Amino acid sequence: MISVTKSSHKDDIVTASEEYMDWQDQQLELALKVRETEDQKTVMIFSLLGMLILLWGYIIW
């Protein structure tokens, strides 16, 4: 990553800001993947819970 100071040239500042935006995009993609994985886990847990309740009801009935 490029360090930007008061004496930096315009090209250096533009390059640094582009690198920072790329880094932000990568962080956003990672966060979305984590959220998607957590959503999948939640759906799986509730599906298994529902199946267990149905099985329990069938056994009792």
PDB file of N, CA, C, O and CB in Angstrom:
ATOM      1  N   MET A   1       0.848  -1.172   0.000  1.00  0.00           N
ATOM      2  CA  MET A   1       0.000   0.000   0.000  1.00  0.00           C
ATOM      3  C   MET A   1       0.896   1.238   0.000  1.00  0.00           C
ATOM      4  O   MET A   1       1.940   1.263   0.651  1.00  0.00           O
ATOM      5  CB  MET A   1      -0.966  -0.004   1.223  1.00  0.00           C
ATOM      6  N   ILE A   2       0.482   2.236  -0.722  1.00  0.00           N
ATOM      7  CA  ILE A   2       1.254   3.461  -0.868  1.00  0.00           C
ATOM      8  C   ILE A   2       0.924   4.405   0.279  1.00  0.00           C
ATOM      9  O   ILE A   2      -0.237   4.571   0.652  1.00  0.00           O
ATOM     10  CB  ILE A   2       0.969   4.135  -2.232  1.00  0.00           C
ATOM     11  N   SER A   3       1.970   5.023   0.835  1.00  0.00           N
ATOM     12  CA  SER A   3       1.779   5.998   1.907  1.00  0.00           C
ATOM     13  C   SER A   3       1.600   7.381   1.280  1.00  0.00           C
ATOM     14  O   SER A   3       2.394   7.796   0.436  1.00  0.00           O
ATOM     15  CB  SER A   3       2.987   5.987   2.907  1.00  0.00           C
ATOM     16  N   VAL A   4       0.562   8.078   1.696  1.00  0.00           N
ATOM     17  CA  VAL A   4       0.267   9.398   1.142  1.00  0.00           C
ATOM     18  C   VAL A   4       0.600  10.455   2.185  1.00  0.00           C
ATOM     19  O   VAL A   4       0.151  10.377   3.329  1.00  0.00           O
ATOM     20  CB  VAL A   4      -1.226   9.506   0.701  1.00  0.00           C
ATOM     21  N   THR A   5       1.395  11.445   1.779  1.00  0.00           N
ATOM     22  CA  THR A   5       1.755  12.561   2.659  1.00  0.00           C
ATOM     23  C   THR A   5       1.380  13.865   1.966  1.00  0.00           C
ATOM     24  O   THR A   5       0.858  13.866   0.851  1.00  0.00           O
ATOM     25  CB  THR A   5       3.281  12.536   3.017  1.00  0.00           C
ATOM     26  N   LYS A   6       1.656  14.977   2.647  1.00  0.00           N
ATOM     27  CA  LYS A   6       1.329  16.282   2.067  1.00  0.00           C
ATOM     28  C   LYS A   6       2.081  16.534   0.765  1.00  0.00           C
ATOM     29  O   LYS A   6       1.579  17.231  -0.117  1.00  0.00           O
ATOM     30  CB  LYS A   6       1.642  17.390   3.063  1.00  0.00           C
ATOM     31  N   SER A   7       3.280  15.973   0.639  1.00  0.00           N
ATOM     32  CA  SER A   7       4.091  16.230  -0.556  1.00  0.00           C
ATOM     33  C   SER A   7       3.873  15.187  -1.657  1.00  0.00           C
ATOM     34  O   SER A   7       4.604  15.180  -2.648  1.00  0.00           O
ATOM     35  CB  SER A   7       5.560  16.268  -0.181  1.00  0.00           C
ATOM     36  N   SER A   8       2.893  14.317  -1.499  1.00  0.00           N
ATOM     37  CA  SER A   8       2.632  13.282  -2.504  1.00  0.00           C
ATOM     38  C   SER A   8       2.107  13.899  -3.791  1.00  0.00           C
ATOM     39  O   SER A   8       1.414  14.916  -3.784  1.00  0.00           O
ATOM     40  CB  SER A   8       1.630  12.248  -1.969  1.00  0.00           C
ATOM     41  N   HIS A   9       2.458  13.257  -4.887  1.00  0.00           N
ATOM     42  CA  HIS A   9       1.965  13.698  -6.185  1.00  0.00           C
ATOM     43  C   HIS A   9       0.537  13.207  -6.389  1.00  0.00           C
ATOM     44  O   HIS A   9       0.082  12.271  -5.732  1.00  0.00           O
ATOM     45  CB  HIS A   9       2.881  13.193  -7.320  1.00  0.00           C
ATOM     46  N   LYS A  10      -0.146  13.855  -7.302  1.00  0.00           N
ATOM     47  CA  LYS A  10      -1.540  13.506  -7.580  1.00  0.00           C
ATOM     48  C   LYS A  10      -1.676  12.043  -7.997  1.00  0.00           C
ATOM     49  O   LYS A  10      -2.610  11.362  -7.572  1.00  0.00           O
ATOM     50  CB  LYS A  10      -2.107  14.416  -8.673  1.00  0.00           C
ATOM     51  N   ASP A  11      -0.751  11.557  -8.827  1.00  0.00           N
ATOM     52  CA  ASP A  11      -0.810  10.164  -9.287  1.00  0.00           C
ATOM     53  C   ASP A  11      -0.694   9.187  -8.122  1.00  0.00           C
ATOM     54  O   ASP A  11      -1.369   8.159  -8.093  1.00  0.00           O
ATOM     55  CB  ASP A  11       0.301   9.892 -10.307  1.00  0.00           C
ATOM     56  N   ASP A  12       0.175   9.520  -7.154  1.00  0.00           N
ATOM     57  CA  ASP A  12       0.331   8.655  -5.982  1.00  0.00           C
ATOM     58  C   ASP A  12      -0.951   8.617  -5.155  1.00  0.00           C
ATOM     59  O   ASP A  12      -1.346   7.567  -4.649  1.00  0.00           O
ATOM     60  CB  ASP A  12       1.503   9.135  -5.113  1.00  0.00           C
ATOM     61  N   ILE A  13      -1.585   9.763  -5.027  1.00  0.00           N
ATOM     62  CA  ILE A  13      -2.826   9.839  -4.254  1.00  0.00           C
ATOM     63  C   ILE A  13      -3.927   9.038  -4.944  1.00  0.00           C
ATOM     64  O   ILE A  13      -4.677   8.314  -4.288  1.00  0.00           O
ATOM     65  CB  ILE A  13      -3.267  11.309  -4.071  1.00  0.00           C
ATOM     66  N   VAL A  14      -4.023   9.168  -6.266  1.00  0.00           N
ATOM     67  CA  VAL A  14      -5.032   8.420  -7.025  1.00  0.00           C
ATOM     68  C   VAL A  14      -4.777   6.921  -6.908  1.00  0.00           C
ATOM     69  O   VAL A  14      -5.708   6.142  -6.702  1.00  0.00           O
ATOM     70  CB  VAL A  14      -5.029   8.850  -8.512  1.00  0.00           C
ATOM     71  N   THR A  15      -3.517   6.520  -7.041  1.00  0.00           N
ATOM     72  CA  THR A  15      -3.171   5.101  -6.926  1.00  0.00           C
ATOM     73  C   THR A  15      -3.513   4.572  -5.538  1.00  0.00           C
ATOM     74  O   THR A  15      -4.067   3.481  -5.404  1.00  0.00           O
ATOM     75  CB  THR A  15      -1.678   4.883  -7.222  1.00  0.00           C
ATOM     76  N   ALA A  16      -3.183   5.341  -4.513  1.00  0.00           N
ATOM     77  CA  ALA A  16      -3.471   4.919  -3.142  1.00  0.00           C
ATOM     78  C   ALA A  16      -4.969   4.799  -2.911  1.00  0.00           C
ATOM     79  O   ALA A  16      -5.424   3.862  -2.254  1.00  0.00           O
ATOM     80  CB  ALA A  16      -2.864   5.901  -2.139  1.00  0.00           C
ATOM     81  N   SER A  17      -5.738   5.739  -3.446  1.00  0.00           N
ATOM     82  CA  SER A  17      -7.190   5.675  -3.249  1.00  0.00           C
ATOM     83  C   SER A  17      -7.796   4.497  -4.012  1.00  0.00           C
ATOM     84  O   SER A  17      -8.741   3.870  -3.534  1.00  0.00           O
ATOM     85  CB  SER A  17      -7.852   6.992  -3.698  1.00  0.00           C
ATOM     86  N   GLU A  18      -7.258   4.193  -5.196  1.00  0.00           N
ATOM     87  CA  GLU A  18      -7.742   3.024  -5.951  1.00  0.00           C
ATOM     88  C   GLU A  18      -7.429   1.731  -5.209  1.00  0.00           C
ATOM     89  O   GLU A  18      -8.258   0.823  -5.160  1.00  0.00           O
ATOM     90  CB  GLU A  18      -7.112   2.988  -7.359  1.00  0.00           C
ATOM     91  N   GLU A  19      -6.225   1.647  -4.630  1.00  0.00           N
ATOM     92  CA  GLU A  19      -5.864   0.461  -3.852  1.00  0.00           C
ATOM     93  C   GLU A  19      -6.781   0.313  -2.641  1.00  0.00           C
ATOM     94  O   GLU A  19      -7.202  -0.791  -2.298  1.00  0.00           O
ATOM     95  CB  GLU A  19      -4.393   0.537  -3.400  1.00  0.00           C
ATOM     96  N   TYR A  20      -7.081   1.437  -2.002  1.00  0.00           N
ATOM     97  CA  TYR A  20      -7.952   1.401  -0.827  1.00  0.00           C
ATOM     98  C   TYR A  20      -9.365   0.957  -1.214  1.00  0.00           C
ATOM     99  O   TYR A  20      -9.988   0.178  -0.492  1.00  0.00           O
ATOM    100  CB  TYR A  20      -7.995   2.784  -0.146  1.00  0.00           C
ATOM    101  N   MET A  21      -9.868   1.442  -2.336  1.00  0.00           N
ATOM    102  CA  MET A  21     -11.203   1.032  -2.788  1.00  0.00           C
ATOM    103  C   MET A  21     -11.223  -0.451  -3.139  1.00  0.00           C
ATOM    104  O   MET A  21     -12.202  -1.139  -2.853  1.00  0.00           O
ATOM    105  CB  MET A  21     -11.645   1.870  -4.004  1.00  0.00           C
ATOM    106  N   ASP A  22     -10.149  -0.953  -3.758  1.00  0.00           N
ATOM    107  CA  ASP A  22     -10.055  -2.389  -4.047  1.00  0.00           C
ATOM    108  C   ASP A  22     -10.065  -3.197  -2.754  1.00  0.00           C
ATOM    109  O   ASP A  22     -10.727  -4.231  -2.666  1.00  0.00           O
ATOM    110  CB  ASP A  22      -8.778  -2.699  -4.858  1.00  0.00           C
ATOM    111  N   TRP A  23      -9.332  -2.720  -1.757  1.00  0.00           N
ATOM    112  CA  TRP A  23      -9.284  -3.405  -0.464  1.00  0.00           C
ATOM    113  C   TRP A  23     -10.673  -3.409   0.176  1.00  0.00           C
ATOM    114  O   TRP A  23     -11.102  -4.422   0.729  1.00  0.00           O
ATOM    115  CB  TRP A  23      -8.254  -2.727   0.480  1.00  0.00           C
ATOM    116  N   GLN A  24     -11.375  -2.272   0.100  1.00  0.00           N
ATOM    117  CA  GLN A  24     -12.736  -2.205   0.652  1.00  0.00           C
ATOM    118  C   GLN A  24     -13.664  -3.187  -0.059  1.00  0.00           C
ATOM    119  O   GLN A  24     -14.480  -3.844   0.587  1.00  0.00           O
ATOM    120  CB  GLN A  24     -13.296  -0.773   0.536  1.00  0.00           C
ATOM    121  N   ASP A  25     -13.548  -3.293  -1.370  1.00  0.00           N
ATOM    122  CA  ASP A  25     -14.363  -4.247  -2.135  1.00  0.00           C
ATOM    123  C   ASP A  25     -14.094  -5.677  -1.685  1.00  0.00           C
ATOM    124  O   ASP A  25     -15.022  -6.473  -1.546  1.00  0.00           O
ATOM    125  CB  ASP A  25     -14.084  -4.109  -3.641  1.00  0.00           C
ATOM    126  N   GLN A  26     -12.822  -6.002  -1.458  1.00  0.00           N
ATOM    127  CA  GLN A  26     -12.476  -7.347  -0.991  1.00  0.00           C
ATOM    128  C   GLN A  26     -13.077  -7.619   0.385  1.00  0.00           C
ATOM    129  O   GLN A  26     -13.585  -8.710   0.644  1.00  0.00           O
ATOM    130  CB  GLN A  26     -10.951  -7.523  -0.944  1.00  0.00           C
ATOM    131  N   GLN A  27     -13.017  -6.622   1.264  1.00  0.00           N
ATOM    132  CA  GLN A  27     -13.576  -6.794   2.607  1.00  0.00           C
ATOM    133  C   GLN A  27     -15.088  -6.986   2.543  1.00  0.00           C
ATOM    134  O   GLN A  27     -15.646  -7.792   3.288  1.00  0.00           O
ATOM    135  CB  GLN A  27     -13.233  -5.584   3.495  1.00  0.00           C
ATOM    136  N   LEU A  28     -15.747  -6.253   1.662  1.00  0.00           N
ATOM    137  CA  LEU A  28     -17.192  -6.389   1.503  1.00  0.00           C
ATOM    138  C   LEU A  28     -17.553  -7.777   0.981  1.00  0.00           C
ATOM    139  O   LEU A  28     -18.505  -8.394   1.459  1.00  0.00           O
ATOM    140  CB  LEU A  28     -17.732  -5.308   0.555  1.00  0.00           C
ATOM    141  N   GLU A  29     -16.795  -8.268   0.003  1.00  0.00           N
ATOM    142  CA  GLU A  29     -17.045  -9.613  -0.528  1.00  0.00           C
ATOM    143  C   GLU A  29     -16.884 -10.664   0.563  1.00  0.00           C
ATOM    144  O   GLU A  29     -17.693 -11.586   0.661  1.00  0.00           O
ATOM    145  CB  GLU A  29     -16.094  -9.918  -1.699  1.00  0.00           C
ATOM    146  N   LEU A  30     -15.845 -10.530   1.382  1.00  0.00           N
ATOM    147  CA  LEU A  30     -15.637 -11.481   2.476  1.00  0.00           C
ATOM    148  C   LEU A  30     -16.780 -11.424   3.482  1.00  0.00           C
ATOM    149  O   LEU A  30     -17.254 -12.460   3.950  1.00  0.00           O
ATOM    150  CB  LEU A  30     -14.308 -11.202   3.180  1.00  0.00           C
ATOM    151  N   ALA A  31     -17.222 -10.216   3.811  1.00  0.00           N
ATOM    152  CA  ALA A  31     -18.321 -10.069   4.768  1.00  0.00           C
ATOM    153  C   ALA A  31     -19.602 -10.695   4.225  1.00  0.00           C
ATOM    154  O   ALA A  31     -20.348 -11.328   4.973  1.00  0.00           O
ATOM    155  CB  ALA A  31     -18.556  -8.586   5.095  1.00  0.00           C
ATOM    156  N   LEU A  32     -19.861 -10.524   2.936  1.00  0.00           N
ATOM    157  CA  LEU A  32     -21.058 -11.111   2.338  1.00  0.00           C
ATOM    158  C   LEU A  32     -20.983 -12.633   2.329  1.00  0.00           C
ATOM    159  O   LEU A  32     -21.992 -13.305   2.542  1.00  0.00           O
ATOM    160  CB  LEU A  32     -21.250 -10.589   0.915  1.00  0.00           C
ATOM    161  N   LYS A  33     -19.789 -13.183   2.083  1.00  0.00           N
ATOM    162  CA  LYS A  33     -19.626 -14.642   2.113  1.00  0.00           C
ATOM    163  C   LYS A  33     -19.872 -15.184   3.516  1.00  0.00           C
ATOM    164  O   LYS A  33     -20.513 -16.221   3.682  1.00  0.00           O
ATOM    165  CB  LYS A  33     -18.217 -15.040   1.632  1.00  0.00           C
ATOM    166  N   VAL A  34     -19.359 -14.479   4.526  1.00  0.00           N
ATOM    167  CA  VAL A  34     -19.566 -14.903   5.914  1.00  0.00           C
ATOM    168  C   VAL A  34     -21.042 -14.866   6.256  1.00  0.00           C
ATOM    169  O   VAL A  34     -21.564 -15.792   6.877  1.00  0.00           O
ATOM    170  CB  VAL A  34     -18.771 -14.009   6.887  1.00  0.00           C
ATOM    171  N   ARG A  35     -21.718 -13.796   5.851  1.00  0.00           N
ATOM    172  CA  ARG A  35     -23.148 -13.687   6.147  1.00  0.00           C
ATOM    173  C   ARG A  35     -23.938 -14.796   5.452  1.00  0.00           C
ATOM    174  O   ARG A  35     -24.851 -15.375   6.041  1.00  0.00           O
ATOM    175  CB  ARG A  35     -23.680 -12.309   5.716  1.00  0.00           C
ATOM    176  N   GLU A  36     -23.589 -15.088   4.210  1.00  0.00           N
ATOM    177  CA  GLU A  36     -24.275 -16.149   3.467  1.00  0.00           C
ATOM    178  C   GLU A  36     -24.085 -17.497   4.160  1.00  0.00           C
ATOM    179  O   GLU A  36     -25.022 -18.289   4.264  1.00  0.00           O
ATOM    180  CB  GLU A  36     -23.757 -16.218   2.014  1.00  0.00           C
ATOM    181  N   THR A  37     -22.864 -17.750   4.633  1.00  0.00           N
ATOM    182  CA  THR A  37     -22.582 -18.999   5.339  1.00  0.00           C
ATOM    183  C   THR A  37     -23.395 -19.082   6.627  1.00  0.00           C
ATOM    184  O   THR A  37     -23.933 -20.140   6.955  1.00  0.00           O
ATOM    185  CB  THR A  37     -21.081 -19.117   5.649  1.00  0.00           C
ATOM    186  N   GLU A  38     -23.485 -17.967   7.359  1.00  0.00           N
ATOM    187  CA  GLU A  38     -24.263 -17.953   8.599  1.00  0.00           C
ATOM    188  C   GLU A  38     -25.741 -18.185   8.313  1.00  0.00           C
ATOM    189  O   GLU A  38     -26.415 -18.885   9.069  1.00  0.00           O
ATOM    190  CB  GLU A  38     -24.071 -16.622   9.341  1.00  0.00           C
ATOM    191  N   ASP A  39     -26.251 -17.605   7.231  1.00  0.00           N
ATOM    192  CA  ASP A  39     -27.651 -17.823   6.856  1.00  0.00           C
ATOM    193  C   ASP A  39     -27.902 -19.292   6.526  1.00  0.00           C
ATOM    194  O   ASP A  39     -28.931 -19.851   6.905  1.00  0.00           O
ATOM    195  CB  ASP A  39     -28.031 -16.938   5.653  1.00  0.00           C
ATOM    196  N   GLN A  40     -26.962 -19.911   5.821  1.00  0.00           N
ATOM    197  CA  GLN A  40     -27.109 -21.329   5.475  1.00  0.00           C
ATOM    198  C   GLN A  40     -27.113 -22.190   6.736  1.00  0.00           C
ATOM    199  O   GLN A  40     -27.880 -23.148   6.832  1.00  0.00           O
ATOM    200  CB  GLN A  40     -25.975 -21.778   4.528  1.00  0.00           C
ATOM    201  N   LYS A  41     -26.261 -21.852   7.701  1.00  0.00           N
ATOM    202  CA  LYS A  41     -26.225 -22.602   8.961  1.00  0.00           C
ATOM    203  C   LYS A  41     -27.550 -22.458   9.703  1.00  0.00           C
ATOM    204  O   LYS A  41     -28.068 -23.432  10.247  1.00  0.00           O
ATOM    205  CB  LYS A  41     -25.059 -22.119   9.851  1.00  0.00           C
ATOM    206  N   THR A  42     -28.097 -21.243   9.725  1.00  0.00           N
ATOM    207  CA  THR A  42     -29.361 -21.004  10.416  1.00  0.00           C
ATOM    208  C   THR A  42     -30.485 -21.814   9.784  1.00  0.00           C
ATOM    209  O   THR A  42     -31.281 -22.431  10.493  1.00  0.00           O
ATOM    210  CB  THR A  42     -29.710 -19.511  10.398  1.00  0.00           C
ATOM    211  N   VAL A  43     -30.555 -21.817   8.465  1.00  0.00           N
ATOM    212  CA  VAL A  43     -31.589 -22.587   7.764  1.00  0.00           C
ATOM    213  C   VAL A  43     -31.433 -24.073   8.067  1.00  0.00           C
ATOM    214  O   VAL A  43     -32.424 -24.766   8.300  1.00  0.00           O
ATOM    215  CB  VAL A  43     -31.518 -22.341   6.238  1.00  0.00           C
ATOM    216  N   MET A  44     -30.201 -24.563   8.065  1.00  0.00           N
ATOM    217  CA  MET A  44     -29.968 -25.975   8.337  1.00  0.00           C
ATOM    218  C   MET A  44     -30.390 -26.334   9.762  1.00  0.00           C
ATOM    219  O   MET A  44     -31.013 -27.374   9.976  1.00  0.00           O
ATOM    220  CB  MET A  44     -28.491 -26.323   8.118  1.00  0.00           C
ATOM    221  N   ILE A  45     -30.062 -25.493  10.728  1.00  0.00           N
ATOM    222  CA  ILE A  45     -30.420 -25.762  12.126  1.00  0.00           C
ATOM    223  C   ILE A  45     -31.932 -25.811  12.292  1.00  0.00           C
ATOM    224  O   ILE A  45     -32.450 -26.728  12.929  1.00  0.00           O
ATOM    225  CB  ILE A  45     -29.820 -24.691  13.057  1.00  0.00           C
ATOM    226  N   PHE A  46     -32.649 -24.841  11.731  1.00  0.00           N
ATOM    227  CA  PHE A  46     -34.104 -24.830  11.873  1.00  0.00           C
ATOM    228  C   PHE A  46     -34.754 -25.983  11.112  1.00  0.00           C
ATOM    229  O   PHE A  46     -35.775 -26.514  11.550  1.00  0.00           O
ATOM    230  CB  PHE A  46     -34.670 -23.502  11.383  1.00  0.00           C
ATOM    231  N   SER A  47     -34.177 -26.371   9.986  1.00  0.00           N
ATOM    232  CA  SER A  47     -34.702 -27.531   9.253  1.00  0.00           C
ATOM    233  C   SER A  47     -34.545 -28.801  10.080  1.00  0.00           C
ATOM    234  O   SER A  47     -35.475 -29.601  10.178  1.00  0.00           O
ATOM    235  CB  SER A  47     -33.984 -27.690   7.895  1.00  0.00           C
ATOM    236  N   LEU A  48     -33.373 -28.984  10.670  1.00  0.00           N
ATOM    237  CA  LEU A  48     -33.151 -30.154  11.518  1.00  0.00           C
ATOM    238  C   LEU A  48     -34.065 -30.136  12.737  1.00  0.00           C
ATOM    239  O   LEU A  48     -34.594 -31.174  13.136  1.00  0.00           O
ATOM    240  CB  LEU A  48     -31.690 -30.220  11.962  1.00  0.00           C
ATOM    241  N   LEU A  49     -34.248 -28.969  13.322  1.00  0.00           N
ATOM    242  CA  LEU A  49     -35.150 -28.846  14.469  1.00  0.00           C
ATOM    243  C   LEU A  49     -36.575 -29.221  14.068  1.00  0.00           C
ATOM    244  O   LEU A  49     -37.260 -29.929  14.807  1.00  0.00           O
ATOM    245  CB  LEU A  49     -35.114 -27.410  15.037  1.00  0.00           C
ATOM    246  N   GLY A  50     -37.018 -28.758  12.921  1.00  0.00           N
ATOM    247  CA  GLY A  50     -38.352 -29.106  12.428  1.00  0.00           C
ATOM    248  C   GLY A  50     -38.497 -30.597  12.197  1.00  0.00           C
ATOM    249  O   GLY A  50     -39.526 -31.185  12.528  1.00  0.00           O
ATOM    250  N   MET A  51     -37.462 -31.212  11.625  1.00  0.00           N
ATOM    251  CA  MET A  51     -37.517 -32.663  11.399  1.00  0.00           C
ATOM    252  C   MET A  51     -37.573 -33.425  12.716  1.00  0.00           C
ATOM    253  O   MET A  51     -38.301 -34.411  12.834  1.00  0.00           O
ATOM    254  CB  MET A  51     -36.306 -33.125  10.582  1.00  0.00           C
ATOM    255  N   LEU A  52     -36.815 -32.977  13.696  1.00  0.00           N
ATOM    256  CA  LEU A  52     -36.842 -33.637  15.003  1.00  0.00           C
ATOM    257  C   LEU A  52     -38.212 -33.516  15.663  1.00  0.00           C
ATOM    258  O   LEU A  52     -38.693 -34.470  16.274  1.00  0.00           O
ATOM    259  CB  LEU A  52     -35.771 -33.043  15.917  1.00  0.00           C
ATOM    260  N   ILE A  53     -38.836 -32.357  15.544  1.00  0.00           N
ATOM    261  CA  ILE A  53     -40.178 -32.168  16.112  1.00  0.00           C
ATOM    262  C   ILE A  53     -41.176 -33.081  15.413  1.00  0.00           C
ATOM    263  O   ILE A  53     -42.011 -33.702  16.070  1.00  0.00           O
ATOM    264  CB  ILE A  53     -40.625 -30.690  15.988  1.00  0.00           C
ATOM    265  N   LEU A  54     -41.100 -33.171  14.084  1.00  0.00           N
ATOM    266  CA  LEU A  54     -42.000 -34.068  13.353  1.00  0.00           C
ATOM    267  C   LEU A  54     -41.763 -35.524  13.739  1.00  0.00           C
ATOM    268  O   LEU A  54     -42.716 -36.282  13.920  1.00  0.00           O
ATOM    269  CB  LEU A  54     -41.816 -33.892  11.841  1.00  0.00           C
ATOM    270  N   LEU A  55     -40.506 -35.916  13.864  1.00  0.00           N
ATOM    271  CA  LEU A  55     -40.186 -37.289  14.259  1.00  0.00           C
ATOM    272  C   LEU A  55     -40.704 -37.582  15.662  1.00  0.00           C
ATOM    273  O   LEU A  55     -41.267 -38.647  15.914  1.00  0.00           O
ATOM    274  CB  LEU A  55     -38.669 -37.530  14.194  1.00  0.00           C
ATOM    275  N   TRP A  56     -40.513 -36.642  16.562  1.00  0.00           N
ATOM    276  CA  TRP A  56     -40.993 -36.789  17.941  1.00  0.00           C
ATOM    277  C   TRP A  56     -42.514 -36.924  17.956  1.00  0.00           C
ATOM    278  O   TRP A  56     -43.056 -37.768  18.669  1.00  0.00           O
ATOM    279  CB  TRP A  56     -40.551 -35.581  18.808  1.00  0.00           C
ATOM    280  N   GLY A  57     -43.201 -36.097  17.172  1.00  0.00           N
ATOM    281  CA  GLY A  57     -44.659 -36.180  17.083  1.00  0.00           C
ATOM    282  C   GLY A  57     -45.113 -37.511  16.512  1.00  0.00           C
ATOM    283  O   GLY A  57     -46.107 -38.076  16.967  1.00  0.00           O
ATOM    284  N   TYR A  58     -44.397 -38.014  15.522  1.00  0.00           N
ATOM    285  CA  TYR A  58     -44.748 -39.307  14.919  1.00  0.00           C
ATOM    286  C   TYR A  58     -44.549 -40.442  15.921  1.00  0.00           C
ATOM    287  O   TYR A  58     -45.376 -41.350  16.006  1.00  0.00           O
ATOM    288  CB  TYR A  58     -43.902 -39.562  13.652  1.00  0.00           C
ATOM    289  N   ILE A  59     -43.458 -40.391  16.674  1.00  0.00           N
ATOM    290  CA  ILE A  59     -43.179 -41.437  17.663  1.00  0.00           C
ATOM    291  C   ILE A  59     -44.245 -41.442  18.756  1.00  0.00           C
ATOM    292  O   ILE A  59     -44.708 -42.507  19.163  1.00  0.00           O
ATOM    293  CB  ILE A  59     -41.781 -41.235  18.283  1.00  0.00           C
ATOM    294  N   ILE A  60     -44.632 -40.274  19.229  1.00  0.00           N
ATOM    295  CA  ILE A  60     -45.650 -40.186  20.288  1.00  0.00           C
ATOM    296  C   ILE A  60     -47.011 -40.624  19.761  1.00  0.00           C
ATOM    297  O   ILE A  60     -47.768 -41.283  20.474  1.00  0.00           O
ATOM    298  CB  ILE A  60     -45.735 -38.747  20.846  1.00  0.00           C
ATOM    299  N   TRP A  61     -47.325 -40.268  18.535  1.00  0.00           N
ATOM    300  CA  TRP A  61     -48.637 -40.593  17.963  1.00  0.00           C
ATOM    301  C   TRP A  61     -48.697 -42.046  17.643  1.00  0.00           C
ATOM    302  O   TRP A  61     -49.718 -42.528  17.152  1.00  0.00           O
ATOM    303  CB  TRP A  61     -48.925 -39.768  16.711  1.00  0.00           C
TER     304      TRP A  61
END
